[in-house]
Amino acid sequence: MSGVDLIIQAYTMSTITPRQEEGLLAAVRGDAGLAGWHGGLADAFRNNPAYQYMVGGQWVAHPGGVIDYTVTIADPDDPVTSGLSAFAMHSEQYYMHVDPNVKVLATTTFTGEHDY
């Protein structure tokens, strides 16, 4: 994957071999971009801490399944979120473990209504 510019991860759960993981990690270390779709990026390869470390987080749960909640823009001055404001969602609300060094641009608040 040394010639790859962008990797779009859309693969949920499952496993990755050590050789595949090293190829992916090496490509990202070599400046390939990494983008995720839905939960695929953060809910893939649960048994691979090096992958999770690279991604910067790990999906844990979406209590309540598909519910109504609000997304709040955490940094409205960032170029990615500039001009956005809070908005309502009807979807799975993700509970994540996130590396404290990751810049979070949008958040949601869990009400406790759907706690396990």
Secondary structure as UniProt FT lines:
FT   TURN            2..3
FT   STRAND          6..9
FT   HELIX           18..29
FT   TURN            30..31
FT   STRAND          33..36
FT   TURN            38..42
FT   TURN            46..47
FT   HELIX           49..55
FT   STRAND          57..61
FT   TURN            63..64
FT   STRAND          66..73
FT   TURN            76..77
FT   TURN            79..83
FT   STRAND          87..92
FT   STRAND          95..98
FT   TURN            100..101
FT   STRAND          106..107
FT   TURN            113..114
//
